[in-house]
Amino acid sequence: MALHIITDCGADLPPEIITKYGVEVISMMVYLDDKEYIDGVDITPKEVYEKMRSGARSRTAQIMPDAFFNIFEKHAKNNDSVIYIGFSSGLSGTFNSANIAKTEILEKYPDFDLSIIDSKCASLGLGLVVYIALQMKENGASKDEIVKAAEYHSTHMEHIFTVDDLEYLYRGGRVSKTSAFVGGLLGIKPVLHVDDAGKLAPIAKVKGRQNALKKTAQILMERCPKLENQLVGISHGDDFEGVESVKNYLKEAAGCENFLVSYVGCTIGAHSGPGTLAIFALDLDSPYIKTFI
């Protein structure tokens, strides 16, 4: 009998964290020119971006209820306790699949101690929520404390990002065809965030890549006081130069010293495209981090 924290590939956790904590990550399906891949299993983010740059059409499929049921049942049979912290329901039907599986598993194992959390977060926004939960577990926090902390951090996690090519957001229905065409023609780069409903929403338009990166960092600084005391997440669509640019700006302008960097994974990257650059931090101090980390 043990406590297990589970998430999905929408968390974009770095491989070293997954390995260190032994966290279970449930994968979604990615399709490139209709060829099927399992996110993080038989294709890497870098390979996805290379194929997209070569013109491959991309799409994804949510995790189905039976995948959740099988994982939940394994732990139910062991009398384990489980916390699933999931990708935003505003961006995927995956959380709904987890709810369906929860109803089914509790009919078969009514004493199974299962909590599922709709983080309303994505990429390393979700990843940071999960990472803090994993650290809390390692430092002796109870299941109830971890659940409350994950819900708190999910509510206060800022996601600010930009993309290099509006065409990919157009294909995913996030911007109009006209906006994508004009933006590409004029070099307009959008700055977006994940709103309270867990959906993508534009907050600024900037001309030029470097200006967009700077604006992204500035908005995070405005929304997150005491940023210098935080672990700041940065995820990217195969753009290490952009990562270094943002890191250097945040170091100089906000005194940031601690960063967690990862690729925007296959599932999210299939919609946002190469050159995506996203940054994440909490918009206030966390009592849970002060207590357990």
Secondary structure, 3 states (H helix, E strand, C coil): CCEEEEEEHHHCCCHHHHHHHCCEEECCEEEECCEEEEECCCECHHHHHHHHHCCCCEEEECCCHHHHHHHHHHHHHCCCEEEEEECCCCCCCHHHHHHHHHHHHHHHCCCCEEEEEECCCCCHHHHHHHHHHHHHHHCCCCHHHHHHHHHHHHHCEEEEEECCCHHHHHHCCCCCHHHHHHHHHHCEEEEEEECCCCCEEEEEEEECHHHHHHHHHHHHHHHCCCHHHCEEEEEECCCHHHHHHHHHHHHHHHCCCEEEEEECCHHHHHHHCCCCEEEEEECCCCHHHHHHC
